[in-house]
Amino acid sequence: MKTMLTIISNALCRMTGRNAGAQTVSELLIDLSEYVNLTSSPAPPASAQTQRQPPKPPPPPVSTRAPAAQLVSGRTDPPVGPGARVVVSRSFADFTPQATFNIKKCDLHRLEDGPPLAAELTRDQGLHYYRTMQTVRRMELKADQLYKQKIIRGFCHLYDGQEACAAGIEAAINPTDHLITAYRAHGYTYTRGVAIKEILAELTGRKGGVAKGKGGSMHMYAPHFYGGNGIVGAQVPLGAGIALACQYQGNNQLCVTLYGDGAANQGQLFESFNMAALWKLPCIFICENNKYGMGTSVERASASTDYYKRGDFIPGIRVDGMDVLCVREATKFAADHCRAGKGPIIMELQTYRYHGHSMSDPGVSYRTRDEIQEVRTKSDPISLLKERMLSNNMASVEEFKEIDVDIRKQVEEAAQFATSDPEPPLDDLCNHIFYNNPPLEVRGTNPWSKLKSVS
């Protein structure tokens, strides 16, 4: 016992810098407590503490972990006697569970009132949005790497920079609502519930891809998600048709129909707007305005860049598409408008893509690197959410780092699957043309070449 006390005493002396011979173990423990108080981070400001709500009690302790009462951030009461434990840790009770943030006012067209100017965010919601956006970002960067290694071929349009649009829209609608988009579809494929490995495997043309390796970057699908469409603007009349089905079935569902600023001048958009307005279809038309259609700026391509006003008699709102909370609140407002039987609504999300239009576009011939860097520095959607949560004591830097490490691991594992999974056999080429038909013969590249199609 005496030997153990000597070992403990020497260890405490090394931590506190005191002389072992002059103090007892109890005195050294008190000194250690004071040392911890001096070196720990300061407590959060009083303004942040007054906004806290009583948190839920933490889960029961496991193993040799200290009781919840001892888990306080950077502070411990002095030990009351020999053998007292000193615990320096942080619990969920230290974080602000909910906060309210001011968001940018939306521009309105044919509306008296718009989305709110403040948005509530819980800690769990914030971490979920952060994980969603960071996952899409890492997944797209991995796709960029695989493309440059010539593992991914063909068309590939990346979504990094626009993550707040997908995360905010998905947070505001129901899983049973419908969504259709253009060819920049990877982010929405993920938010609609498809696993990372299935997305990357589809990009590499493997059997385990979400479309069995036959769709590629522009043709991914999931329940209530209709792609991924390669023809510019062609998804808009399809979205109006899905909204017509929702209205016909009376299921209180709606369709989110997305298109880019480059497709905004297509004639089929205006035909869809007209039909949707006449029949009061529950459709949210969303223009993701990322400033450039391929290599052409919106100012050079459109006589009017107020895309939210393009529906004429259809109400519209212009939204900060780099703020996930602003997108969420605006989409909630639009969804309530549609479900109330008021007909369609148009949203313009002002966003920005970091990569070029596609992988064949370096993205710097029509804009400067300084412009891209300025957006990254001042308006990045992931950094904006992270800074909000940190400044309001809703999460810690270490927690975000842990999420980042976990996401990187998931993406790397998905990439391993996407490069090792086998390609689909040639016999599967014509399968799944129809949903539920008996097997049929399909003409090949010449009249005497016959292929078999199985549903």
ChimeraX attribute file (.defattr): number of C-alpha atoms within 10 A of each C-alpha:
attribute: neighborCount
match mode: 1-to-1
recipient: residues
	/A:1	5
	/A:2	7
	/A:3	8
	/A:4	9
	/A:5	13
	/A:6	15
	/A:7	11
	/A:8	15
	/A:9	22
	/A:10	18
	/A:11	14
	/A:12	19
	/A:13	20
	/A:14	11
	/A:15	13
	/A:16	17
	/A:17	14
	/A:18	16
	/A:19	14
	/A:20	17
	/A:21	10
	/A:22	8
	/A:23	13
	/A:24	14
	/A:25	19
	/A:26	16
	/A:27	15
	/A:28	26
	/A:29	26
	/A:30	20
	/A:31	20
	/A:32	21
	/A:33	21
	/A:34	16
	/A:35	14
	/A:36	19
	/A:37	17
	/A:38	12
	/A:39	9
	/A:40	12
	/A:41	11
	/A:42	11
	/A:43	11
	/A:44	14
	/A:45	10
	/A:46	8
	/A:47	9
	/A:48	15
	/A:49	15
	/A:50	9
	/A:51	14
	/A:52	17
	/A:53	13
	/A:54	9
	/A:55	13
	/A:56	9
	/A:57	9
	/A:58	12
	/A:59	7
	/A:60	8
	/A:61	10
	/A:62	8
	/A:63	5
	/A:64	6
	/A:65	11
	/A:66	15
	/A:67	12
	/A:68	15
	/A:69	8
	/A:70	18
	/A:71	19
	/A:72	17
	/A:73	20
	/A:74	17
	/A:75	22
	/A:76	18
	/A:77	13
	/A:78	16
	/A:79	18
	/A:80	11
	/A:81	12
	/A:82	13
	/A:83	11
	/A:84	12
	/A:85	15
	/A:86	18
	/A:87	19
	/A:88	17
	/A:89	13
	/A:90	16
	/A:91	13
	/A:92	17
	/A:93	18
	/A:94	18
	/A:95	23
	/A:96	22
	/A:97	22
	/A:98	20
	/A:99	19
	/A:100	12
	/A:101	14
	/A:102	12
	/A:103	18
	/A:104	15
	/A:105	17
	/A:106	21
	/A:107	18
	/A:108	18
	/A:109	22
	/A:110	12
	/A:111	11
	/A:112	7
	/A:113	10
	/A:114	17
	/A:115	23
	/A:116	15
	/A:117	14
	/A:118	15
	/A:119	15
	/A:120	12
	/A:121	17
	/A:122	15
	/A:123	17
	/A:124	13
	/A:125	14
	/A:126	20
	/A:127	20
	/A:128	14
	/A:129	23
	/A:130	24
	/A:131	19
	/A:132	20
	/A:133	27
	/A:134	21
	/A:135	24
	/A:136	28
	/A:137	21
	/A:138	18
	/A:139	29
	/A:140	22
	/A:141	17
	/A:142	18
	/A:143	25
	/A:144	18
	/A:145	13
	/A:146	19
	/A:147	18
	/A:148	12
	/A:149	10
	/A:150	11
	/A:151	14
	/A:152	23
	/A:153	16
	/A:154	14
	/A:155	15
	/A:156	23
	/A:157	22
	/A:158	26
	/A:159	26
	/A:160	22
	/A:161	25
	/A:162	29
	/A:163	29
	/A:164	30
	/A:165	30
	/A:166	26
	/A:167	26
	/A:168	24
	/A:169	25
	/A:170	22
	/A:171	21
	/A:172	19
	/A:173	21
	/A:174	12
	/A:175	16
	/A:176	14
	/A:177	19
	/A:178	22
	/A:179	28
	/A:180	25
	/A:181	27
	/A:182	24
	/A:183	24
	/A:184	23
	/A:185	23
	/A:186	29
	/A:187	26
	/A:188	27
	/A:189	28
	/A:190	21
	/A:191	20
	/A:192	18
	/A:193	12
	/A:194	19
	/A:195	14
	/A:196	24
	/A:197	22
	/A:198	25
	/A:199	29
	/A:200	31
	/A:201	29
	/A:202	26
	/A:203	32
	/A:204	29
	/A:205	27
	/A:206	25
	/A:207	20
	/A:208	21
	/A:209	28
	/A:210	26
	/A:211	21
	/A:212	18
	/A:213	25
	/A:214	21
	/A:215	17
	/A:216	25
	/A:217	29
	/A:218	23
	/A:219	23
	/A:220	29
	/A:221	20
	/A:222	16
	/A:223	13
	/A:224	15
	/A:225	22
	/A:226	21
	/A:227	24
	/A:228	23
	/A:229	20
	/A:230	16
	/A:231	11
	/A:232	15
	/A:233	24
	/A:234	17
	/A:235	24
	/A:236	28
	/A:237	19
	/A:238	17
	/A:239	26
	/A:240	28
	/A:241	18
	/A:242	25
	/A:243	27
	/A:244	21
	/A:245	17
	/A:246	20
	/A:247	20
	/A:248	10
	/A:249	10
	/A:250	9
	/A:251	12
	/A:252	14
	/A:253	22
	/A:254	28
	/A:255	30
	/A:256	26
	/A:257	25
	/A:258	22
	/A:259	24
	/A:260	23
	/A:261	26
	/A:262	23
	/A:263	21
	/A:264	23
	/A:265	16
	/A:266	14
	/A:267	10
	/A:268	16
	/A:269	21
	/A:270	17
	/A:271	13
	/A:272	19
	/A:273	25
	/A:274	16
	/A:275	16
	/A:276	25
	/A:277	20
	/A:278	13
	/A:279	12
	/A:280	20
	/A:281	28
	/A:282	32
	/A:283	33
	/A:284	27
	/A:285	27
	/A:286	27
	/A:287	23
	/A:288	24
	/A:289	25
	/A:290	21
	/A:291	19
	/A:292	22
	/A:293	17
	/A:294	14
	/A:295	17
	/A:296	14
	/A:297	16
	/A:298	18
	/A:299	11
	/A:300	11
	/A:301	15
	/A:302	15
	/A:303	9
	/A:304	11
	/A:305	16
	/A:306	14
	/A:307	22
	/A:308	24
	/A:309	21
	/A:310	20
	/A:311	20
	/A:312	14
	/A:313	15
	/A:314	22
	/A:315	23
	/A:316	29
	/A:317	27
	/A:318	24
	/A:319	26
	/A:320	21
	/A:321	28
	/A:322	25
	/A:323	26
	/A:324	28
	/A:325	30
	/A:326	29
	/A:327	31
	/A:328	25
	/A:329	24
	/A:330	28
	/A:331	26
	/A:332	19
	/A:333	18
	/A:334	28
	/A:335	25
	/A:336	15
	/A:337	18
	/A:338	22
	/A:339	18
	/A:340	11
	/A:341	13
	/A:342	15
	/A:343	19
	/A:344	31
	/A:345	28
	/A:346	25
	/A:347	26
	/A:348	28
	/A:349	28
	/A:350	20
	/A:351	24
	/A:352	23
	/A:353	20
	/A:354	19
	/A:355	20
	/A:356	20
	/A:357	20
	/A:358	17
	/A:359	17
	/A:360	11
	/A:361	13
	/A:362	12
	/A:363	20
	/A:364	14
	/A:365	10
	/A:366	13
	/A:367	14
	/A:368	10
	/A:369	12
	/A:370	10
	/A:371	12
	/A:372	17
	/A:373	13
	/A:374	11
	/A:375	17
	/A:376	17
	/A:377	11
	/A:378	10
	/A:379	17
	/A:380	22
	/A:381	24
	/A:382	23
	/A:383	15
	/A:384	16
	/A:385	20
	/A:386	19
	/A:387	14
	/A:388	15
	/A:389	23
	/A:390	14
	/A:391	12
	/A:392	21
	/A:393	21
	/A:394	25
	/A:395	23
	/A:396	14
	/A:397	11
	/A:398	9
	/A:399	11
	/A:400	16
	/A:401	11
	/A:402	11
	/A:403	16
	/A:404	17
	/A:405	11
	/A:406	14
	/A:407	20
	/A:408	17
	/A:409	12
	/A:410	17
	/A:411	22
	/A:412	17
	/A:413	13
	/A:414	21
	/A:415	23
	/A:416	14
	/A:417	18
	/A:418	28
	/A:419	18
	/A:420	12
	/A:421	16
	/A:422	14
	/A:423	18
	/A:424	16
	/A:425	9
	/A:426	8
	/A:427	11
	/A:428	15
	/A:429	15
	/A:430	19
	/A:431	16
	/A:432	14
	/A:433	13
	/A:434	13
	/A:435	9
	/A:436	9
	/A:437	11
	/A:438	9
	/A:439	13
	/A:440	15
	/A:441	12
	/A:442	15
	/A:443	12
	/A:444	12
	/A:445	9
	/A:446	7
	/A:447	8
	/A:448	8
	/A:449	10
	/A:450	13
	/A:451	17
	/A:452	15
	/A:453	19
	/A:454	18
	/A:455	13
